[in-house]
Amino acid sequence: MAACLVVSCATFPDTPSSQADGRSPAAGDVGIERVVLQAYRAIGDRHLYEPNFRNLSVEAYRGFASNDSTLMLEASETTLTVKRDGKEIVSRPAPSDPTDGRAWGSTLTELMAGSIDASPALQQVDRQMLIRQAMTATTKQLDRNSRYADPDEARDNRFQRDGGGGVGITVERTEDKKILIRAVQEGAPAAKAGIQIGDQILAIDSDSMIDRPLSDVVAKLRGAVGAPVTMTVLRPSQGAELTLPMKRGRIVPTTVVYERRGDVALIHLTGFNTATTDNLRAALDKAKADIGKDLVGIIIDMRSNRGGLLDQAQSVSEVFIADGMIFSTNGRHPDSKRTYRSSNGRPATGQLPIVVLMNGGSASAAEIVAAALQDRGRAVVIGTTSYGKGTVQTVVRLANEGELILTWSRLQAPSGYTWNELGVLPNICTSKVGGASKLGVASVDSNQSSLMRWHALRNPTPQEVTDLRKICPPGEAAPEADVDLAVQLLRDRALYAHAVQSATFQAAARP
C-alpha cells in the first residue's frame, strides 16, 4: 500500500542552496548537507505549524547516528556537543532562535560531517541511508502525514502521480513467488503486444525474473518512452511460453474503472492522478451510452482510495457539482489560504442520483470529494467513517531526488467542519442496516443527529474525536453489501431524496 500511496498536494520545486558558512565539505557529504539545508528551509517556510528546530535537530541527529551506538549528542541551551565513547569530537554553538531553520540546518550538517569523519561505522553506511534516517526522524516530529520518500520511492510516487514510460500492466507477486499480471491497461503497449491477465512473467529482455523481488520487475518494465522491451511470459491456458516484444509508451496508472450493475453505473475510483478527471468523464460517457435512458444513478466507489492530487479532487468534484464552494484550505503560509469553488454550470451528471462508498481506508482527496458531495446535497455516503486525513501536503523535490512530503494546510468542507483525525461520517452506516432488504427511513434517520453534531464541530477534542468515530467505526473491508445498499437506495427515489436532505446543511448550500 505504501508504494501506491499518492499524497494530496501542490508541487513546489526547490533549488538547493549552497553551504551557509562557505565551508566545503568532503565530496561524500555534499548530498547530506544539501538535503538537510533544503528540507529545513522548506519546513520553516511551509509547515502547517511553526516548527521548533531545536527539537527537530536533536531527533534528526539521533536518527542519522543510529548506526553507531558510541555517538552521543549532548544539547544544552547554548551548545551542541557530539561525543564518541565519551570523548568530544565536535561542538558548535546552539542557535538562539528555535524557529531559525537555516541556522539550525547549518549547525546540524556540521555536526553530521564531524561525526562521519570520526566514525568508521558511519563511513560504511550508504549516504542515502543516512539521509533517510535523519529525514525520517525529522518528519516524525512534525505530524502523522509529513514524511520523507527516498529516491526510489519518490520516483514511484512521481510515476503514480504523473505517469511515465512503461508498458501498462499491474503485476502481483504470489505466495509461491510467481510474478503474475493482474491487469492490462486498454490500449497500452502490453495490450497491443498480446499480454493477457493471468500471464506469468518469466523474463524481461532475457533477464530471468524468477525469484526476483517485485520492485526489480517494475524497474525493468519502466524506462524511456519509445524504448524497446521484450517480455517472456508463461500462459497457463495454453501451457506455452511466449516472447512478446513491444515499445514503452507514456503510461498514467489507471484510477477509474466502470462496471455496469443493471440500471446503475458503478465506478471504482482508486486514486487521484493527472488523468483521473478525464478518465472519470470517459467512464460516465461510457455508462450513459451503455445503459442509456434506463440509467437510474451512479455509485462512486472510493473505498480504500488513499487520495492523490489536490487539483484532481477539485476537478472530480466539479464533474458532479454545478457551482459554489467545494472546499477550502487554511495554513501558516499565505498561499495556503484558498477557497476552491465550482463554476461548472452544467455538470456531466446533471441531477442523476449519486451514492459514494467509503471505508476506513478512504483518505485525503477521496474525503474532499465525499465531504463536498455530501455537504452540497449531491450524494449519499454509505459505508464506514473514513480515515480522517484533512490536511494538504506540498511535495518538495530534494537535491538527492528524494521528496519531502510536508503538511502545509488544513481542509474544510463546505459546511465549515474539518475532518482531520475525525473523518467523514456516512449518511448510512452499513454495519447498522443489516442488508439491503432492511434499508428504510429508519436506517437513514439513525445517523441524522450524529451528522448534525459532526458537522457543527470546529475544534473537537481528542476525546470527542474518539467518541464520534465509534458511531460508525472505520473498517478496511469493501463488502458487496455496500454496493447492494447503494443500488437499492438509487432505485428508491423517495428514500434517496430523504437521505440527501438529512445531510444537507444551509451553510453548505450557499453558492
C-alpha positions as CSV (number, residue, x, y, z in Angstrom):
1,M,0.0,0.0,0.0
2,A,2.8,2.4,0.8
3,A,4.2,2.1,-2.7
4,C,0.8,3.2,-4.2
5,L,0.1,6.0,-1.7
6,V,-0.2,9.3,-3.5
7,V,-0.2,12.5,-1.5
8,S,-2.8,15.2,-1.8
9,C,-0.6,18.1,-2.7
10,A,0.6,21.0,-4.8
11,T,4.1,20.6,-6.0
12,F,6.7,23.3,-5.3
13,P,10.1,22.6,-6.9
14,D,13.1,23.8,-4.9
15,T,16.6,24.8,-5.9
16,P,19.1,23.5,-3.4
17,S,21.3,26.2,-1.7
18,S,25.0,26.3,-1.1
19,Q,26.6,25.8,2.3
20,A,25.7,28.6,4.6
21,D,29.1,29.2,6.1
22,G,31.1,28.7,2.9
23,R,32.8,25.6,4.2
24,S,33.5,23.0,1.5
25,P,32.6,19.5,2.9
26,A,34.1,16.3,1.7
27,A,32.5,15.2,-1.6
28,G,30.8,12.2,0.1
29,D,29.0,14.6,2.5
30,V,27.6,17.0,-0.1
31,G,24.3,15.1,-0.5
32,I,23.5,15.0,3.2
33,E,24.3,18.7,3.6
34,R,22.3,19.9,0.7
35,V,19.3,17.8,1.5
36,V,19.2,18.8,5.2
37,L,19.5,22.5,4.4
38,Q,16.9,22.3,1.7
39,A,14.5,20.4,3.9
40,Y,14.9,22.8,6.8
41,R,14.2,25.8,4.6
42,A,11.0,24.1,3.4
43,I,9.9,23.1,6.9
44,G,10.5,26.7,8.2
45,D,8.6,28.3,5.3
46,R,5.7,25.9,4.7
47,H,4.8,23.6,7.5
48,L,1.3,24.0,9.0
49,Y,2.8,24.9,12.3
50,E,5.8,26.9,13.2
51,P,8.5,24.3,13.9
52,N,10.9,24.0,16.9
53,F,14.1,23.3,15.1
54,R,16.0,22.6,18.3
55,N,13.8,19.6,18.9
56,L,13.9,18.6,15.2
57,S,17.7,18.8,15.0
58,V,18.2,16.7,18.1
59,E,15.9,14.0,16.7
60,A,17.4,14.3,13.2
61,Y,20.9,13.7,14.6
62,R,19.8,10.7,16.6
63,G,18.3,9.1,13.5
64,F,21.4,9.9,11.5
65,A,23.8,8.5,14.1
66,S,21.7,5.4,14.9
67,N,24.2,3.1,13.2
68,D,26.9,4.0,15.7
69,S,25.9,3.4,19.4
70,T,29.1,5.1,20.6
71,L,27.9,8.5,19.3
72,M,26.0,10.8,21.7
73,L,24.7,14.3,21.2
74,E,24.6,16.5,24.3
75,A,22.3,19.6,23.8
76,S,22.5,22.4,26.3
77,E,20.8,25.8,25.9
78,T,24.0,27.3,24.4
79,T,26.0,24.4,23.0
80,L,25.6,21.2,20.9
81,T,28.3,18.6,21.5
82,V,28.9,15.3,19.9
83,K,30.9,12.7,21.9
84,R,32.1,9.3,20.8
85,D,32.9,6.8,23.6
86,G,32.7,9.8,25.9
87,K,35.2,11.9,24.0
88,E,34.2,15.1,22.4
89,I,34.6,15.1,18.6
90,V,32.7,18.2,17.5
91,S,31.0,21.1,19.2
92,R,29.0,24.0,17.9
93,P,27.1,27.0,19.5
94,A,23.4,26.3,19.6
95,P,21.4,28.9,17.5
96,S,19.5,31.2,19.9
97,D,16.2,31.2,17.8
98,P,14.5,27.7,17.7
99,T,12.5,28.9,14.7
100,D,15.5,29.7,12.5
101,G,15.7,26.7,10.2
102,R,18.6,27.9,8.2
103,A,20.8,28.4,11.3
104,W,19.8,25.1,12.8
105,G,20.2,23.3,9.5
106,S,23.7,24.6,9.0
107,T,24.7,23.6,12.6
108,L,23.2,20.2,12.2
109,T,25.1,19.5,9.0
110,E,28.4,20.5,10.6
111,L,27.7,18.0,13.5
112,M,26.9,15.3,10.9
113,A,30.1,16.0,8.9
114,G,32.2,15.8,12.0
115,S,30.6,12.6,13.1
116,I,31.2,10.9,9.8
117,D,34.9,11.9,10.0
118,A,35.2,10.4,13.4
119,S,33.0,7.3,13.0
120,P,34.2,4.2,10.9
121,A,30.7,2.8,11.4
122,L,29.0,5.8,9.7
123,Q,31.6,5.8,7.0
124,Q,30.5,2.3,6.0
125,V,26.8,3.4,5.7
126,D,25.5,4.5,2.3
127,R,24.9,8.2,2.3
128,Q,21.3,7.8,1.1
129,M,20.6,5.6,4.1
130,L,22.0,8.3,6.5
131,I,19.8,10.9,4.8
132,R,16.8,8.6,5.1
133,Q,17.4,8.0,8.8
134,A,17.8,11.7,9.5
135,M,14.8,12.9,7.5
136,T,12.5,10.1,8.8
137,A,13.4,11.1,12.4
138,T,12.8,14.8,11.5
139,T,9.3,14.3,9.9
140,K,8.1,12.1,12.7
141,Q,8.3,15.1,14.9
142,L,6.1,17.2,12.6
143,D,2.8,15.4,12.2
144,R,1.5,12.0,11.1
145,N,1.2,12.9,7.4
146,S,4.6,14.6,6.8
147,R,7.2,12.1,5.7
148,Y,10.4,11.6,3.7
149,A,10.5,9.4,0.5
150,D,13.9,8.2,-0.6
151,P,14.9,8.5,-4.3
152,D,13.4,5.1,-5.3
153,E,10.1,5.7,-3.5
154,A,10.0,9.2,-4.8
155,R,10.4,8.0,-8.4
156,D,7.5,5.6,-7.9
157,N,5.4,8.5,-6.3
158,R,6.0,10.6,-9.4
159,F,5.1,7.8,-11.7
160,Q,1.8,7.3,-9.8
161,R,1.0,11.0,-9.9
162,D,2.2,12.0,-13.3
163,G,2.9,8.8,-15.3
164,G,6.0,7.9,-17.3
165,G,7.5,5.3,-19.7
166,G,6.1,1.8,-19.2
167,V,4.0,-0.9,-20.7
168,G,0.7,-0.6,-18.9
169,I,0.3,-3.6,-16.7
170,T,-0.3,-4.3,-13.0
171,V,1.7,-7.1,-11.5
172,E,1.5,-9.2,-8.3
173,R,3.9,-11.5,-6.5
174,T,2.1,-14.6,-5.3
175,E,2.9,-16.6,-2.2
176,D,4.8,-19.1,-4.3
177,K,6.9,-16.2,-5.7
178,K,5.4,-16.1,-9.1
179,I,5.0,-12.7,-10.8
180,L,1.5,-12.6,-12.3
181,I,-0.2,-10.0,-14.4
182,R,-3.4,-8.9,-12.7
183,A,-4.5,-6.1,-15.1
184,V,-3.6,-4.9,-18.6
185,Q,-4.3,-1.2,-19.4
186,E,-6.5,-0.9,-22.5
187,G,-4.6,0.5,-25.5
188,A,-1.2,0.3,-23.7
189,P,1.9,-1.4,-25.3
190,A,1.4,-4.6,-23.3
191,A,-2.2,-4.9,-24.6
192,K,-1.2,-4.3,-28.2
193,A,1.6,-6.9,-27.9
194,G,-0.9,-9.6,-26.7
195,I,-0.2,-9.7,-23.0
196,Q,-3.1,-11.1,-21.0
197,I,-4.3,-11.2,-17.5
198,G,-3.0,-14.3,-15.7
199,D,0.2,-14.5,-17.7
200,Q,3.3,-15.2,-15.5
201,I,6.4,-13.1,-16.2
202,L,9.4,-15.3,-16.7
203,A,11.9,-12.8,-18.1
204,I,12.4,-9.3,-19.3
205,D,14.9,-8.6,-22.0
206,S,16.2,-12.2,-21.5
207,D,16.9,-11.4,-17.8
208,S,15.2,-14.0,-15.6
209,M,12.6,-12.6,-13.2
210,I,12.2,-15.9,-11.3
211,D,12.5,-15.3,-7.6
212,R,13.2,-11.6,-8.2
213,P,11.5,-9.0,-6.0
214,L,8.5,-7.2,-7.4
215,S,10.5,-3.9,-7.4
216,D,13.0,-5.3,-9.8
217,V,10.3,-6.3,-12.2
218,V,8.7,-2.9,-12.1
219,A,12.0,-1.2,-12.6
220,K,12.8,-3.3,-15.6
221,L,9.5,-2.6,-17.2
222,R,9.7,1.2,-16.8
223,G,12.0,3.3,-19.0
224,A,12.1,5.9,-21.7
225,V,9.0,6.3,-23.8
226,G,9.7,4.6,-27.2
227,A,12.4,2.3,-25.9
228,P,12.0,-1.4,-26.8
229,V,11.4,-4.1,-24.2
230,T,10.7,-7.8,-24.5
231,M,8.7,-9.9,-22.1
232,T,8.7,-13.6,-21.9
233,V,5.6,-15.0,-20.2
234,L,4.1,-18.3,-19.4
235,R,0.4,-18.5,-20.4
236,P,-1.2,-21.2,-18.3
237,S,-4.3,-21.6,-20.5
238,Q,-2.0,-22.7,-23.4
239,G,0.8,-24.2,-21.3
240,A,3.2,-22.2,-23.6
241,E,6.0,-19.7,-23.2
242,L,5.6,-16.6,-25.3
243,T,8.2,-13.9,-26.1
244,L,6.5,-10.6,-26.9
245,P,8.4,-7.5,-28.0
246,M,6.9,-4.0,-27.5
247,K,7.9,-0.4,-27.2
248,R,7.3,1.5,-24.0
249,G,4.6,4.2,-24.1
250,R,3.6,7.0,-21.8
251,I,1.6,5.4,-19.1
252,V,-0.5,7.1,-16.5
253,P,-1.8,4.5,-14.0
254,T,-5.5,3.7,-14.3
255,T,-7.5,5.1,-11.4
256,V,-11.0,4.8,-12.9
257,V,-12.9,1.6,-13.8
258,Y,-16.5,1.4,-14.9
259,E,-18.8,-1.6,-14.2
260,R,-22.4,-1.9,-15.1
261,R,-24.9,-3.1,-12.4
262,G,-28.1,-3.4,-14.3
263,D,-29.5,0.1,-14.4
264,V,-26.8,1.5,-12.2
265,A,-23.3,2.7,-13.2
266,L,-20.6,1.5,-10.6
267,I,-17.4,3.5,-11.0
268,H,-14.4,2.4,-9.0
269,L,-12.2,5.4,-8.2
270,T,-8.9,4.1,-6.8
271,G,-6.7,7.3,-6.7
272,F,-6.3,10.8,-8.0
273,N,-3.6,11.3,-10.5
274,T,-3.2,13.6,-13.5
275,A,-5.6,11.5,-15.7
276,T,-8.3,10.8,-13.1
277,T,-10.9,13.5,-14.1
278,D,-10.5,12.9,-17.8
279,N,-10.9,9.1,-17.3
280,L,-13.9,9.7,-15.0
281,R,-15.7,11.7,-17.7
282,A,-14.9,9.0,-20.2
283,A,-16.3,6.4,-17.8
284,L,-19.5,8.4,-17.3
285,D,-19.9,8.8,-21.1
286,K,-19.5,5.0,-21.5
287,A,-22.1,4.4,-18.8
288,K,-24.6,6.7,-20.4
289,A,-24.1,5.1,-23.8
290,D,-24.2,1.6,-22.3
291,I,-27.3,1.9,-20.0
292,G,-29.0,4.8,-21.9
293,K,-32.3,6.2,-20.6
294,D,-32.6,3.4,-18.1
295,L,-29.7,4.8,-16.0
296,V,-31.1,5.5,-12.5
297,G,-27.9,6.6,-10.7
298,I,-24.2,6.4,-10.2
299,I,-22.1,4.7,-7.5
300,I,-18.7,6.2,-6.9
301,D,-16.7,3.5,-5.0
302,M,-13.8,5.2,-3.2
303,R,-13.3,2.6,-0.6
304,S,-9.5,2.3,0.3
305,N,-8.8,5.2,-2.0
306,R,-5.8,6.8,-0.3
307,G,-6.1,10.1,-2.2
308,G,-3.9,12.0,-4.6
309,L,-3.6,15.3,-6.3
310,L,-5.4,18.3,-4.9
311,D,-6.4,19.8,-8.3
312,Q,-7.9,16.4,-9.3
313,A,-10.0,16.4,-6.1
314,Q,-11.4,19.8,-7.2
315,S,-12.0,18.8,-10.8
316,V,-13.6,15.5,-9.9
317,S,-16.0,17.4,-7.6
318,E,-16.8,19.8,-10.4
319,V,-18.0,16.8,-12.5
320,F,-20.9,16.5,-10.0
321,I,-21.3,20.0,-8.5
322,A,-22.8,22.8,-10.7
323,D,-21.5,25.8,-8.8
324,G,-20.5,27.1,-5.4
325,M,-18.0,26.0,-2.8
326,I,-16.2,22.7,-2.9
327,F,-13.7,23.0,-0.1
328,S,-11.2,25.5,1.5
329,T,-7.7,25.3,2.8
330,N,-6.0,27.3,5.6
331,G,-2.4,27.2,6.9
332,R,0.5,29.3,8.0
333,H,1.9,30.1,4.6
334,P,-0.2,32.9,2.8
335,D,-0.5,30.8,-0.4
336,S,-2.2,28.0,1.7
337,K,-5.3,30.1,2.4
338,R,-7.7,29.4,-0.5
339,T,-11.3,28.7,-1.3
340,Y,-12.0,26.2,-4.1
341,R,-15.3,26.7,-6.0
342,S,-17.0,25.1,-8.9
343,S,-18.2,27.3,-11.8
344,N,-19.4,24.4,-13.8
345,G,-22.9,25.4,-14.8
346,R,-23.7,22.1,-16.4
347,P,-22.2,19.1,-14.5
348,A,-21.6,16.0,-16.6
349,T,-24.0,14.0,-14.4
350,G,-26.9,16.5,-14.4
351,Q,-29.0,15.7,-11.4
352,L,-28.6,12.0,-11.5
353,P,-28.7,10.5,-8.0
354,I,-25.2,9.6,-6.7
355,V,-24.0,7.3,-3.9
356,V,-20.4,7.4,-2.6
357,L,-18.9,4.4,-0.9
358,M,-16.3,5.0,1.7
359,N,-14.4,3.0,4.4
360,G,-11.6,3.5,6.9
361,G,-9.0,3.4,4.1
362,S,-10.6,6.3,2.2
363,A,-8.4,9.4,2.7
364,S,-7.3,12.8,1.6
365,A,-8.6,13.6,-1.9
366,A,-11.3,10.9,-1.6
367,E,-12.5,12.6,1.6
368,I,-12.5,16.0,-0.2
369,V,-14.9,14.7,-2.8
370,A,-17.1,12.8,-0.4
371,A,-17.4,15.7,2.1
372,A,-18.2,18.2,-0.7
373,L,-20.8,16.0,-2.4
374,Q,-22.4,15.1,1.0
375,D,-22.5,18.8,2.2
376,R,-23.8,20.1,-1.1
377,G,-26.6,17.6,-1.3
378,R,-25.2,15.8,-4.4
379,A,-24.6,12.4,-2.9
380,V,-25.4,10.0,-0.1
381,V,-22.4,8.5,1.6
382,I,-22.6,4.8,2.5
383,G,-20.1,2.6,4.3
384,T,-18.0,3.4,7.4
385,T,-16.2,6.5,8.8
386,S,-13.2,7.4,6.6
387,Y,-9.6,7.7,7.6
388,G,-9.5,11.3,8.6
389,K,-6.7,13.0,6.6
390,G,-7.9,16.5,6.4
391,T,-4.6,18.1,5.5
392,V,-2.8,19.1,2.3
393,Q,0.8,18.1,1.7
394,T,3.2,20.0,-0.5
395,V,5.9,17.9,-2.2
396,V,9.4,19.3,-2.1
397,R,11.8,17.6,-4.6
398,L,15.1,17.3,-2.8
399,A,18.7,17.6,-4.2
400,N,19.1,13.8,-3.9
401,E,15.9,13.2,-6.0
402,G,14.1,12.2,-2.8
403,E,10.9,14.0,-1.7
404,L,9.9,15.8,1.4
405,I,6.1,15.4,1.7
406,L,5.2,18.3,4.0
407,T,1.8,19.2,5.6
408,W,1.1,22.8,5.0
409,S,-2.7,23.4,5.3
410,R,-6.0,22.1,6.8
411,L,-9.0,21.3,4.7
412,Q,-12.5,22.4,5.4
413,A,-15.8,21.1,4.0
414,P,-18.4,23.5,2.6
415,S,-20.3,23.4,5.9
416,G,-17.1,24.6,7.7
417,Y,-16.0,21.5,9.6
418,T,-12.6,19.9,9.2
419,W,-12.4,16.1,9.1
420,N,-8.8,15.8,10.1
421,E,-8.4,13.0,12.6
422,L,-12.3,12.8,12.6
423,G,-13.1,11.5,9.1
424,V,-16.2,11.8,7.0
425,L,-19.3,10.2,8.6
426,P,-21.5,8.3,6.2
427,N,-25.2,9.0,5.9
428,I,-25.8,5.3,6.2
429,C,-23.5,3.1,8.2
430,T,-23.5,-0.3,6.6
431,S,-23.0,-2.3,9.8
432,K,-26.2,-0.8,11.3
433,V,-28.5,-1.7,8.4
434,G,-28.3,-5.5,8.2
435,G,-28.8,-5.9,4.5
436,A,-30.4,-4.1,1.5
437,S,-33.8,-5.6,2.2
438,K,-33.9,-3.8,5.6
439,L,-33.0,-0.4,4.2
440,G,-35.6,2.2,5.1
441,V,-36.2,5.6,6.6
442,A,-35.1,4.5,10.0
443,S,-31.7,3.5,8.6
444,V,-31.2,7.0,7.2
445,D,-32.6,8.9,10.2
446,S,-30.5,6.9,12.7
447,N,-27.4,9.0,11.8
448,Q,-29.0,12.4,11.4
449,S,-28.3,13.8,14.8
450,S,-24.8,12.4,14.7
451,L,-24.2,14.1,11.3
452,M,-25.5,17.4,12.7
453,R,-23.1,17.2,15.7
454,W,-20.3,16.1,13.4
455,H,-20.6,19.0,11.1
456,A,-21.1,21.6,13.8
457,L,-17.7,20.8,15.5
458,R,-14.9,23.2,14.7
459,N,-12.1,22.2,17.1
460,P,-13.0,18.8,18.6
461,T,-11.0,17.5,21.5
462,P,-9.2,14.1,21.1
463,Q,-11.9,12.5,23.3
464,E,-14.7,14.0,21.2
465,V,-12.9,12.6,18.1
466,T,-12.6,9.1,19.7
467,D,-16.3,9.1,20.8
468,L,-17.6,10.3,17.4
469,R,-15.6,7.7,15.4
470,K,-17.2,5.0,17.5
471,I,-20.6,5.9,16.0
472,C,-19.7,4.1,12.7
473,P,-16.2,2.6,13.3
474,P,-13.8,2.8,10.3
475,G,-13.3,-0.6,8.6
476,E,-10.8,-1.6,5.9
477,A,-13.1,-4.1,4.2
478,A,-15.1,-3.4,1.0
479,P,-18.1,-5.7,1.3
480,E,-20.5,-6.4,-1.5
481,A,-23.2,-5.4,0.9
482,D,-22.2,-1.7,0.4
483,V,-22.9,-2.0,-3.3
484,D,-26.2,-3.7,-2.7
485,L,-27.3,-1.0,-0.4
486,A,-26.3,1.7,-2.8
487,V,-28.2,0.0,-5.7
488,Q,-31.3,-0.3,-3.5
489,L,-31.1,3.3,-2.5
490,L,-30.7,4.6,-6.0
491,R,-33.8,2.7,-7.2
492,D,-35.9,4.1,-4.4
493,R,-36.1,7.8,-5.4
494,A,-38.1,8.9,-2.4
495,L,-35.8,7.3,0.1
496,Y,-32.7,8.7,-1.7
497,A,-34.2,12.2,-1.6
498,H,-34.8,11.8,2.1
499,A,-31.2,10.6,2.7
500,V,-29.8,13.6,0.8
501,Q,-31.9,16.1,2.7
502,S,-30.8,14.7,6.1
503,A,-27.2,15.6,5.5
504,T,-27.6,18.8,3.5
505,F,-26.9,22.0,5.6
506,Q,-27.8,25.6,4.8
507,A,-24.2,26.6,5.2
508,A,-23.2,24.1,2.6
509,A,-25.9,25.1,0.1
510,R,-24.9,28.8,-0.1
511,P,-23.3,29.5,-3.6
